[in-house]
Amino acid sequence: MDGGPRVPEQRRAGSGATAESGPLRFGVLGPVRAWRGAETLSTGSPQQRALLAALLLREGRTATAAELIDALWGPEPPSQALAAVRTYASRLRKVLDPGVLVSESGGYAVRSSGEGALDLVVAQDLAAEAEKARGTGDLGGARSLLNEALALWDGEPLAGVPGPYAEAQRARLEEWRLGLLESRLDLDLEQGCHADAVSELTALTAAHPLRERLRELLMLALYRSGRQAEALAVYADTRRLLAEELGVDPRPGLSELQQRILQADPALAEPSAPVTEPALAPVRPAQLPASVPDFTGRASFVTELSEVLASASEAEGRVMAVSALAGIGGVGKTTLAVHVAHRARTAFPDGQLYVDLQGAGPRPAEPETVLGSFLRALGTADTAIPDSLEERAALYRSVLDGRRVLVLLDNAKDAAQVRPLLPGTEGCAALVTSRVRMLDLAGAHLVDLDVMSPEEALALFTRIVGEERVAAEREAALDVVAACGFLPLAIRIAASRLAARRTWTVSVLAAKLADERRRLDELQAGDLAVKATFELGYGQLEPSQARAFRLLGLADGPDMSLAAAAAVLDLPPEETEDLLESLVDTSLLESAAPGRYRFHDLVRLYARSCAERGEEPTGDRDAAMSRLLDFYLATAARVFAIERPGDRLADHLETTEYAGLDFTDRQSALDWLYSEANCLLASARQALGDGRLRRGVDLLWAAKDLGESGANSKQYESAALAARDAAAAAGDERAEGRARTVLTNVHLVAGRYNDAEDEACGAVSLAGKVGDLIPLYWASNDRGIIALIQGRYADAEQHLLSAIEGSGADGNHPLEASALCNLSRVHLAMGRTSRAIALAQEGIAIYDRLGLTLRLANARYALGIALTEAGRTADALRELTEALQMFEANRQRLWEGTTHFRIAQAHIAGRQPAKAAQHAEQALAIGCIGGDRIRAEVLTTLGHSLQGLGQVDRSRVCWQEALALYEQAGAAEADIVRRLLTPATVA
């Protein structure tokens, strides 16, 4: 890279290593070090390391003794300088390989060889490669190469090395590192990573306040993150600082950027090449399901759709092609779309995406969820995926820009579900299947898919059953496909049953189908035709298969694990798997992934209708769903117990007759909880109206981590609200009290404190009526938190003492520890710092004794806050950092953000505004427990840190945003922020 320090490749003078020892390597981008293979070599005293550094940085050329003396001591060397140089050289020669440090022409030289022998050379080569990659438009590759180069730095270059030469080289290398860092940050912004860059740039501008390029990048990153006022405030802070420190104005580029921001220049809004978190090699998803080997007919449709896709793949293609296939269930929309997509794969070399949108089911896939999955498949890191649908859709289109990707959106509900999932750029294409014609999907090529022709239907039947058997009974085969209504799925089901039964003839199958007269009538009645078609395959099932089909269709979840299916069927896992795989063979069930199964949405409805029309006794249906609920409740209770050893909640839950899963470690337990979240919550909701209300409520309570994780919070809240309403409607005060306890925590996480207080009061009242002990002290603990946040400290203390008493009487020591830690924060707010610290330490002692991890994180969090207030900043940071690591390990994303906020407060107390700003930015990026109110606190803290960095205008912008949030919430803290803003307003 131009302007960077350059050390040419070392001259070769032998291998420099033996087979046994490994290559010899040197490092100067940090302490001066040497390695032989994995072994660290001793480089001696600081002066000896200074000699080695001077030789390594001499580009492999000889340095005279006079040059070395000047490098080590400058113009006033000691009298024995020459002897000292010779001694250092002799010692180094003994440590290094033979022939590496050589004497010639009255001086010395290092003749190291081999690729990667010196970290500086490696960094220079990587920087040069990055420059080339950027020149060719490979911004992702350039960014990765620069990151690799910067990773070679290990602290200060030539750390601890004395002498004027080392000092000069140190400054030069640090300046080069900053240049590389600016180049990488520039690439970050070009690739759309502006939100993530803000935190790093805030810290860098604090460390290097007079470096205008960093300020310019920060302004651009803030502007692209929707923070225009802060971007302009950065310019104002910079202009004032330059005038005060150097007596100069900002350089023209910075002033020009300010004007463009003021004018809302559209060219600033988007990066030139928006791609997020690219991998070294582009990610090419290949998600298409397997094409059926016996695909038959549909020739005109295949040609038509292939031509549309070809128009998108042509270099001169000006629009993104969309084809929407519509038709009744079972008509072969998915089969046709997958077949055409596979034929077109070579035209879309950058990948193919696929999703089942579950449009015909009770809960269609949310577009934001699908976009998150697509972005991950395209190589976007989880941390770079935004929260809102609009932001995800924009990022998705940006990631696809310049790529040729085919997107297959299967089983869509309507055009509104599809629109955010369309690429929107030339070179890409989308295939959509749906039960409805998408007339309102602008620009789409619409295809109405009807049943097969008789010839095509017979050809499909023949390919599955076999030419020999059909040729012998052609008329009977025609009767079969006619009875199937020429519907492809019906034909496939019937033919598969026949193919699996070698003793049957085609006539036998035709005779069985002839009795189903209603079928042909229903084929003309929309969805009923689909149901009639499914009856053809269902009628061929063995009794055990039919029972499994009916019972599995009763569950509401999007899919089902093998273990959950075994619970529904009350069978061993091995026998269950055999049954499910046999249903997969008939196409009545799909294998979503190893060990997971799902129905086509219409097949599920048909299976349920079979169970409910009298084929499955009511008692058997209820027992199956009861076993499934027991399975989820028992397993969730085990996860809860693993996460919280000693907590008595599991002892107070409804008893279960069917056992759940056991786990060997905490990680596998958490994996189960989060992978089963959608199915578990669906089971809880389903239980609310089926006479299993109490177990449904208890399942939500046992799975409370889903409400705090941030990933499933909305679905969890919806289920909790439904549980409260169902319990109230049923007049079940015990269930309602527990549901309100669950909802209290939901509202607390979201920062809706008045709603939380209402639910907690209701929980206490109802639990007291029915003598349900555990909601009493759980809700009292939550009420203490609410009162603390609202500044009602006496009430908070009373509630928490009640929680401590109740949990202690019940032997629920983890909850007792939680209440102690919350009481610690109350004492802290009342100025009793020493008592606050002691209470938090009591809570930690209990958690340590019980071996808890997640709750211990909450205790360390509380202690960290108290230690911050006590002025023990180092101790506070230690506790908060440990809490952060525990929250990360337990996937509690919102608690991670909240802990970053508290770390920022500790850094403010320790007069480290740059570090405070960095952690506050991370808190804003991740999100926090407590919703907008805690966001206002984070913004207030960020404002203080920026003020400490001299960025007064930007700090005011943060406070103004915080004030708006406080005023919206009616919070007393609004007055504090107004006072922060008042002096500047008067001035």
URCORZI-V178593 format. One record per residue. SS is DSSP state (h for helix, s for strand, l for the rest). Layout:
ss->{SS/SS}
//
This chain:
ss->{l/l/l/l/l/l/l/l/l/l/l/l/l/l/l/l/l/l/l/l/l/l/l/s/s/s/s/l/l/l/s/l/s/s/s/s/l/l/s/s/s/l/l/l/l/h/h/h/h/h/h/h/h/h/h/h/l/l/l/l/l/l/s/s/h/h/h/h/h/h/h/h/h/l/l/l/l/l/l/l/h/h/h/h/h/h/h/h/h/h/h/h/h/h/h/l/l/l/l/l/s/s/s/s/l/l/s/s/s/s/l/l/l/l/l/l/l/s/h/h/h/h/h/h/h/h/h/h/h/h/h/h/h/h/h/l/l/l/h/h/h/h/h/h/h/h/h/h/h/h/l/l/l/l/l/l/l/l/s/l/l/l/l/h/h/h/h/h/h/h/h/h/h/h/h/h/h/h/h/h/h/h/h/h/h/h/h/h/h/h/l/l/l/h/h/h/h/h/h/h/h/h/h/h/h/h/h/l/l/l/l/h/h/h/h/h/h/h/h/h/h/h/h/h/l/l/l/h/h/h/h/h/h/h/h/h/h/h/h/h/h/h/h/h/h/l/l/l/l/l/l/h/h/h/h/h/h/h/h/h/h/h/l/l/l/h/h/h/h/l/l/l/l/l/l/l/l/l/l/l/l/l/l/l/l/s/l/l/l/l/l/l/l/l/l/l/l/l/h/h/h/h/h/h/h/h/h/h/h/h/h/h/h/l/l/l/l/l/l/l/s/s/s/s/s/s/l/l/l/l/l/l/h/h/h/h/h/h/h/h/h/h/h/l/h/h/h/l/l/l/l/s/s/s/s/s/l/l/l/l/l/l/l/l/l/l/h/h/h/h/h/h/h/h/h/h/h/l/l/l/l/h/h/h/l/l/l/l/h/h/h/h/h/h/h/h/h/h/h/h/l/l/l/l/l/s/s/s/s/s/s/s/l/l/h/h/h/h/h/l/l/l/l/l/l/l/l/l/s/s/s/s/s/s/l/l/l/l/l/l/l/l/l/l/s/s/s/s/l/l/l/l/l/h/h/h/h/h/h/h/h/h/h/h/h/l/h/h/h/h/h/h/l/h/h/h/h/h/h/h/h/h/h/l/l/l/l/h/h/h/h/h/h/h/h/h/h/h/h/h/l/l/l/l/l/h/h/h/h/h/h/h/h/h/l/l/h/h/h/h/h/h/l/l/l/l/h/h/h/h/h/h/h/h/h/h/h/h/l/l/l/l/h/h/h/h/h/h/h/h/h/h/l/l/l/l/l/l/l/s/s/h/h/h/h/h/h/h/h/l/l/l/h/h/h/h/h/h/h/h/h/h/h/h/h/l/l/l/l/s/s/s/s/l/l/s/s/s/l/l/h/h/h/h/h/h/h/h/h/h/h/h/h/h/h/l/l/h/h/h/h/h/h/h/h/h/h/h/h/h/h/h/h/h/h/h/h/h/h/h/h/h/h/l/l/l/l/l/h/h/h/h/l/l/l/l/l/l/l/l/l/l/l/l/l/h/h/h/h/h/h/h/h/h/h/l/h/h/h/h/h/h/h/h/h/h/h/h/l/l/l/l/h/h/h/h/h/h/h/h/h/h/l/l/h/h/h/h/l/l/l/l/h/h/h/h/h/h/h/h/h/h/h/h/h/h/h/h/h/h/l/l/h/h/h/h/h/h/h/h/h/h/h/h/h/h/h/h/h/h/l/l/h/h/h/h/h/h/h/h/h/h/h/h/h/h/h/h/h/h/l/l/h/h/h/h/h/h/h/h/h/h/h/h/h/h/h/h/h/l/l/l/h/h/h/h/h/h/h/h/h/h/h/h/h/h/h/h/h/h/l/l/h/h/h/h/h/h/h/h/h/h/h/h/h/h/h/h/h/l/l/l/h/h/h/h/h/h/h/h/h/h/h/h/h/h/h/h/h/h/l/l/l/h/h/h/h/h/h/h/h/h/h/h/h/h/h/h/h/l/l/l/h/h/h/h/h/h/h/h/h/h/h/h/h/h/h/h/h/l/l/l/h/h/h/h/h/h/h/h/h/h/h/h/h/h/h/h/h/l/l/l/h/h/h/h/h/h/h/h/h/h/h/h/h/h/l/l/l/l/h/h/h/h/h/h/h/h/h/h/h/h/h/h/h/h/h/h/l/l/l/h/h/h/h/h/h/h/h/h/h/h/h/h/h/h/h/h/h/l/l/l/h/h/h/h/h/h/h/h/h/h/h/h/h/h/l}
//
